[in-house]
């Protein structure tokens, strides 16, 4: 099963066709490749409200239910992913700091 044409959009970096889905775990948006993939690790389905929902295919729930199709998250296959953000704090500039303590 393929997503409806009104769900399709393109990746800003590689221009591949993708669909935006809401994760079933926390409701965040996740880009997923628009083409079904038998080796994909997520299952996509269209909800009653018309939105696409995605869940991870796990060992506990490996079956694909009726109305779902297996796909691959786009971040895993994008040839030009966005740069990774570091969680380390940026060093602060120390210009103009007095090297010795104040004296009275």
CNS distance restraints for C-alpha pairs under 8 A (distance, minus, plus):
assign (resid   1 and name CA) (resid  36 and name CA) 7.26 0.50 0.50
assign (resid   1 and name CA) (resid  67 and name CA) 7.81 0.50 0.50
assign (resid   1 and name CA) (resid  68 and name CA) 7.53 0.50 0.50
assign (resid   1 and name CA) (resid  69 and name CA) 5.97 0.50 0.50
assign (resid   2 and name CA) (resid  34 and name CA) 7.20 0.50 0.50
assign (resid   2 and name CA) (resid  35 and name CA) 6.71 0.50 0.50
assign (resid   2 and name CA) (resid  36 and name CA) 6.69 0.50 0.50
assign (resid   2 and name CA) (resid  69 and name CA) 7.66 0.50 0.50
assign (resid   3 and name CA) (resid   7 and name CA) 6.52 0.50 0.50
assign (resid   3 and name CA) (resid   8 and name CA) 7.36 0.50 0.50
assign (resid   3 and name CA) (resid  19 and name CA) 7.80 0.50 0.50
assign (resid   3 and name CA) (resid  34 and name CA) 6.84 0.50 0.50
assign (resid   4 and name CA) (resid   8 and name CA) 7.14 0.50 0.50
assign (resid   7 and name CA) (resid  19 and name CA) 5.78 0.50 0.50
assign (resid   7 and name CA) (resid  20 and name CA) 7.38 0.50 0.50
assign (resid   8 and name CA) (resid  17 and name CA) 6.44 0.50 0.50
assign (resid   8 and name CA) (resid  18 and name CA) 5.86 0.50 0.50
assign (resid   8 and name CA) (resid  19 and name CA) 5.14 0.50 0.50
assign (resid   8 and name CA) (resid  34 and name CA) 6.97 0.50 0.50
assign (resid   9 and name CA) (resid  17 and name CA) 5.73 0.50 0.50
assign (resid   9 and name CA) (resid  18 and name CA) 5.45 0.50 0.50
assign (resid   9 and name CA) (resid  19 and name CA) 6.03 0.50 0.50
assign (resid  10 and name CA) (resid  15 and name CA) 4.99 0.50 0.50
assign (resid  10 and name CA) (resid  16 and name CA) 5.32 0.50 0.50
assign (resid  10 and name CA) (resid  17 and name CA) 4.52 0.50 0.50
assign (resid  10 and name CA) (resid  18 and name CA) 5.48 0.50 0.50
assign (resid  10 and name CA) (resid  19 and name CA) 7.94 0.50 0.50
assign (resid  11 and name CA) (resid  15 and name CA) 4.50 0.50 0.50
assign (resid  11 and name CA) (resid  16 and name CA) 5.38 0.50 0.50
assign (resid  11 and name CA) (resid  17 and name CA) 6.51 0.50 0.50
assign (resid  11 and name CA) (resid  18 and name CA) 6.43 0.50 0.50
assign (resid  13 and name CA) (resid  80 and name CA) 6.20 0.50 0.50
assign (resid  13 and name CA) (resid  81 and name CA) 7.26 0.50 0.50
assign (resid  13 and name CA) (resid  82 and name CA) 7.98 0.50 0.50
assign (resid  14 and name CA) (resid  78 and name CA) 6.76 0.50 0.50
assign (resid  14 and name CA) (resid  79 and name CA) 6.72 0.50 0.50
assign (resid  14 and name CA) (resid  80 and name CA) 6.33 0.50 0.50
assign (resid  16 and name CA) (resid  33 and name CA) 7.82 0.50 0.50
assign (resid  17 and name CA) (resid  33 and name CA) 6.47 0.50 0.50
assign (resid  17 and name CA) (resid  34 and name CA) 5.65 0.50 0.50
assign (resid  17 and name CA) (resid  35 and name CA) 7.89 0.50 0.50
assign (resid  18 and name CA) (resid  31 and name CA) 6.30 0.50 0.50
assign (resid  18 and name CA) (resid  32 and name CA) 5.53 0.50 0.50
assign (resid  18 and name CA) (resid  33 and name CA) 4.53 0.50 0.50
assign (resid  18 and name CA) (resid  34 and name CA) 4.54 0.50 0.50
assign (resid  18 and name CA) (resid  35 and name CA) 7.97 0.50 0.50
assign (resid  18 and name CA) (resid  74 and name CA) 7.19 0.50 0.50
assign (resid  19 and name CA) (resid  31 and name CA) 5.79 0.50 0.50
assign (resid  19 and name CA) (resid  32 and name CA) 5.41 0.50 0.50
assign (resid  19 and name CA) (resid  33 and name CA) 6.36 0.50 0.50
assign (resid  19 and name CA) (resid  34 and name CA) 5.55 0.50 0.50
assign (resid  20 and name CA) (resid  29 and name CA) 6.28 0.50 0.50
assign (resid  20 and name CA) (resid  30 and name CA) 5.64 0.50 0.50
assign (resid  20 and name CA) (resid  31 and name CA) 4.64 0.50 0.50
assign (resid  20 and name CA) (resid  32 and name CA) 6.26 0.50 0.50
assign (resid  20 and name CA) (resid  52 and name CA) 7.25 0.50 0.50
assign (resid  21 and name CA) (resid  29 and name CA) 5.51 0.50 0.50
assign (resid  21 and name CA) (resid  30 and name CA) 5.29 0.50 0.50
assign (resid  21 and name CA) (resid  31 and name CA) 6.32 0.50 0.50
assign (resid  21 and name CA) (resid  32 and name CA) 7.02 0.50 0.50
assign (resid  21 and name CA) (resid  44 and name CA) 7.78 0.50 0.50
assign (resid  21 and name CA) (resid  51 and name CA) 7.25 0.50 0.50
assign (resid  21 and name CA) (resid  52 and name CA) 4.84 0.50 0.50
assign (resid  21 and name CA) (resid  53 and name CA) 5.06 0.50 0.50
assign (resid  21 and name CA) (resid  54 and name CA) 5.90 0.50 0.50
assign (resid  22 and name CA) (resid  27 and name CA) 5.08 0.50 0.50
assign (resid  22 and name CA) (resid  28 and name CA) 5.33 0.50 0.50
assign (resid  22 and name CA) (resid  29 and name CA) 4.65 0.50 0.50
assign (resid  22 and name CA) (resid  30 and name CA) 6.18 0.50 0.50
assign (resid  22 and name CA) (resid  51 and name CA) 7.68 0.50 0.50
assign (resid  22 and name CA) (resid  52 and name CA) 6.31 0.50 0.50
assign (resid  22 and name CA) (resid  53 and name CA) 4.77 0.50 0.50
assign (resid  22 and name CA) (resid  54 and name CA) 6.03 0.50 0.50
assign (resid  23 and name CA) (resid  27 and name CA) 4.77 0.50 0.50
assign (resid  23 and name CA) (resid  28 and name CA) 5.40 0.50 0.50
assign (resid  23 and name CA) (resid  29 and name CA) 6.36 0.50 0.50
assign (resid  23 and name CA) (resid  30 and name CA) 6.74 0.50 0.50
assign (resid  23 and name CA) (resid  53 and name CA) 5.76 0.50 0.50
assign (resid  23 and name CA) (resid  54 and name CA) 4.95 0.50 0.50
assign (resid  23 and name CA) (resid  55 and name CA) 6.02 0.50 0.50
assign (resid  24 and name CA) (resid  53 and name CA) 6.23 0.50 0.50
assign (resid  24 and name CA) (resid  54 and name CA) 5.97 0.50 0.50
assign (resid  24 and name CA) (resid  55 and name CA) 5.58 0.50 0.50
assign (resid  25 and name CA) (resid  55 and name CA) 7.30 0.50 0.50
assign (resid  30 and name CA) (resid  73 and name CA) 7.49 0.50 0.50
assign (resid  31 and name CA) (resid  73 and name CA) 6.18 0.50 0.50
assign (resid  31 and name CA) (resid  74 and name CA) 5.52 0.50 0.50
assign (resid  31 and name CA) (resid  75 and name CA) 7.28 0.50 0.50
assign (resid  32 and name CA) (resid  71 and name CA) 6.90 0.50 0.50
assign (resid  32 and name CA) (resid  72 and name CA) 5.98 0.50 0.50
assign (resid  32 and name CA) (resid  73 and name CA) 4.30 0.50 0.50
assign (resid  32 and name CA) (resid  74 and name CA) 4.72 0.50 0.50
assign (resid  32 and name CA) (resid  75 and name CA) 7.86 0.50 0.50
assign (resid  33 and name CA) (resid  71 and name CA) 6.48 0.50 0.50
assign (resid  33 and name CA) (resid  72 and name CA) 5.79 0.50 0.50
assign (resid  33 and name CA) (resid  73 and name CA) 6.00 0.50 0.50
assign (resid  33 and name CA) (resid  74 and name CA) 5.13 0.50 0.50
assign (resid  34 and name CA) (resid  71 and name CA) 7.60 0.50 0.50
assign (resid  35 and name CA) (resid  71 and name CA) 6.94 0.50 0.50
assign (resid  36 and name CA) (resid  40 and name CA) 7.89 0.50 0.50
assign (resid  36 and name CA) (resid  69 and name CA) 6.48 0.50 0.50
assign (resid  36 and name CA) (resid  70 and name CA) 5.74 0.50 0.50
assign (resid  36 and name CA) (resid  71 and name CA) 4.83 0.50 0.50
assign (resid  36 and name CA) (resid  72 and name CA) 7.63 0.50 0.50
assign (resid  37 and name CA) (resid  70 and name CA) 5.77 0.50 0.50
assign (resid  37 and name CA) (resid  71 and name CA) 4.73 0.50 0.50
assign (resid  37 and name CA) (resid  72 and name CA) 6.32 0.50 0.50
assign (resid  38 and name CA) (resid  70 and name CA) 6.07 0.50 0.50
assign (resid  38 and name CA) (resid  71 and name CA) 7.03 0.50 0.50
assign (resid  39 and name CA) (resid  70 and name CA) 7.65 0.50 0.50
assign (resid  39 and name CA) (resid  71 and name CA) 7.53 0.50 0.50
assign (resid  39 and name CA) (resid  72 and name CA) 7.55 0.50 0.50
assign (resid  40 and name CA) (resid  70 and name CA) 5.63 0.50 0.50
assign (resid  40 and name CA) (resid  71 and name CA) 4.54 0.50 0.50
assign (resid  40 and name CA) (resid  72 and name CA) 4.28 0.50 0.50
assign (resid  40 and name CA) (resid  73 and name CA) 7.66 0.50 0.50
assign (resid  41 and name CA) (resid  56 and name CA) 6.09 0.50 0.50
assign (resid  41 and name CA) (resid  57 and name CA) 5.30 0.50 0.50
assign (resid  41 and name CA) (resid  58 and name CA) 7.85 0.50 0.50
assign (resid  41 and name CA) (resid  70 and name CA) 6.95 0.50 0.50
assign (resid  41 and name CA) (resid  71 and name CA) 6.55 0.50 0.50
assign (resid  41 and name CA) (resid  72 and name CA) 5.94 0.50 0.50
assign (resid  41 and name CA) (resid  73 and name CA) 7.75 0.50 0.50
assign (resid  42 and name CA) (resid  54 and name CA) 6.42 0.50 0.50
assign (resid  42 and name CA) (resid  55 and name CA) 5.55 0.50 0.50
assign (resid  42 and name CA) (resid  56 and name CA) 4.40 0.50 0.50
assign (resid  42 and name CA) (resid  57 and name CA) 5.12 0.50 0.50
assign (resid  42 and name CA) (resid  70 and name CA) 5.77 0.50 0.50
assign (resid  42 and name CA) (resid  71 and name CA) 5.51 0.50 0.50
assign (resid  42 and name CA) (resid  72 and name CA) 6.12 0.50 0.50
assign (resid  42 and name CA) (resid  73 and name CA) 7.12 0.50 0.50
assign (resid  43 and name CA) (resid  54 and name CA) 5.57 0.50 0.50
assign (resid  43 and name CA) (resid  55 and name CA) 5.38 0.50 0.50
assign (resid  43 and name CA) (resid  56 and name CA) 6.27 0.50 0.50
assign (resid  43 and name CA) (resid  57 and name CA) 6.27 0.50 0.50
assign (resid  43 and name CA) (resid  64 and name CA) 6.86 0.50 0.50
assign (resid  43 and name CA) (resid  68 and name CA) 5.96 0.50 0.50
assign (resid  43 and name CA) (resid  69 and name CA) 5.47 0.50 0.50
assign (resid  43 and name CA) (resid  70 and name CA) 4.57 0.50 0.50
assign (resid  43 and name CA) (resid  71 and name CA) 6.13 0.50 0.50
assign (resid  44 and name CA) (resid  52 and name CA) 6.70 0.50 0.50
assign (resid  44 and name CA) (resid  53 and name CA) 5.64 0.50 0.50
assign (resid  44 and name CA) (resid  54 and name CA) 4.46 0.50 0.50
assign (resid  44 and name CA) (resid  55 and name CA) 6.67 0.50 0.50
assign (resid  44 and name CA) (resid  68 and name CA) 5.31 0.50 0.50
assign (resid  44 and name CA) (resid  69 and name CA) 5.40 0.50 0.50
assign (resid  44 and name CA) (resid  70 and name CA) 6.36 0.50 0.50
assign (resid  44 and name CA) (resid  71 and name CA) 6.90 0.50 0.50
assign (resid  45 and name CA) (resid  52 and name CA) 5.65 0.50 0.50
assign (resid  45 and name CA) (resid  53 and name CA) 5.39 0.50 0.50
assign (resid  45 and name CA) (resid  54 and name CA) 6.51 0.50 0.50
assign (resid  45 and name CA) (resid  67 and name CA) 6.04 0.50 0.50
assign (resid  45 and name CA) (resid  68 and name CA) 4.55 0.50 0.50
assign (resid  45 and name CA) (resid  69 and name CA) 6.70 0.50 0.50
assign (resid  46 and name CA) (resid  50 and name CA) 5.92 0.50 0.50
assign (resid  46 and name CA) (resid  51 and name CA) 5.69 0.50 0.50
assign (resid  46 and name CA) (resid  52 and name CA) 4.41 0.50 0.50
assign (resid  46 and name CA) (resid  53 and name CA) 6.08 0.50 0.50
assign (resid  46 and name CA) (resid  67 and name CA) 7.55 0.50 0.50
assign (resid  46 and name CA) (resid  68 and name CA) 7.71 0.50 0.50
assign (resid  47 and name CA) (resid  51 and name CA) 5.53 0.50 0.50
assign (resid  47 and name CA) (resid  52 and name CA) 6.06 0.50 0.50
assign (resid  47 and name CA) (resid  53 and name CA) 6.64 0.50 0.50
assign (resid  57 and name CA) (resid  61 and name CA) 6.10 0.50 0.50
assign (resid  57 and name CA) (resid  62 and name CA) 5.29 0.50 0.50
assign (resid  57 and name CA) (resid  63 and name CA) 7.62 0.50 0.50
assign (resid  58 and name CA) (resid  62 and name CA) 5.28 0.50 0.50
assign (resid  64 and name CA) (resid  68 and name CA) 6.14 0.50 0.50
assign (resid  64 and name CA) (resid  69 and name CA) 6.89 0.50 0.50
assign (resid  64 and name CA) (resid  70 and name CA) 7.31 0.50 0.50
assign (resid  72 and name CA) (resid  76 and name CA) 7.24 0.50 0.50
assign (resid  72 and name CA) (resid  77 and name CA) 7.72 0.50 0.50
assign (resid  73 and name CA) (resid  77 and name CA) 7.26 0.50 0.50
assign (resid  74 and name CA) (resid  78 and name CA) 5.80 0.50 0.50
assign (resid  75 and name CA) (resid  81 and name CA) 6.64 0.50 0.50
